[in-house]
Amino acid sequence: MNSPFLLWLTGASGVGKSTAFHLLEARNKGRQWRFVHLDGESVPARDVVNAQTAQMSNIQEFLAYYWVEMFVNDEHEVIVMDAQAHPRFVTEACQHFGLSRYCIVLFHSDWEVMSARLSQRGQPELATPEMQNWSAHLLAYAQSTNLPVIDTSHWTPEEVVEWIEAQVNP
């Protein structure tokens, strides 16, 4: 059995990951695709997370390994993951578990657009200098490692989804 193609959507809060994820899911109903939205899926029990993260640098690293291990033998052709995680952890987890067919896509947007989105969705407290720094860090990392970056401040959700669908070649 072939491993599925993993498409991991990541980025800071308010950049449009979940909007694109839900549109992508709606457009691909009935296909052999699995959609995993970290906020919508159960996460491991707290004691499991606490025990495992003691051996790893943080929760994002643990969750990347946790989910990738679950995906390796999944029967779906494509798995689309919507989760805020550092791309390095996702890459390392895929390599560790031998998942060779994957694409990590960084979602990014201008700070003004991101701040406005966070306010519109009722989370203005997330529009902090720390979130701005996190977003800038992810962008710099993606650019230094040639990961695809979608700047959602200039694309419509439909354009984003069309681009993503073109990348999936299971």
Secondary structure, DSSP 8 states (H G I E B T S, - for coil): ----EEEEEE-STTSSHHHHHHHHHHHTTTSSEEEEETTTS----HHHHHHHHTSSS-HHHHHHHHHHHHHTT-SSSEEEEE----HHHHHHHHHHTT---EEEEEEE--HHHHHHHHHHTT-GGG-SHHHHHHHHHHHHHHHHTT--EEETTSS-HHHHHHHHHHH---
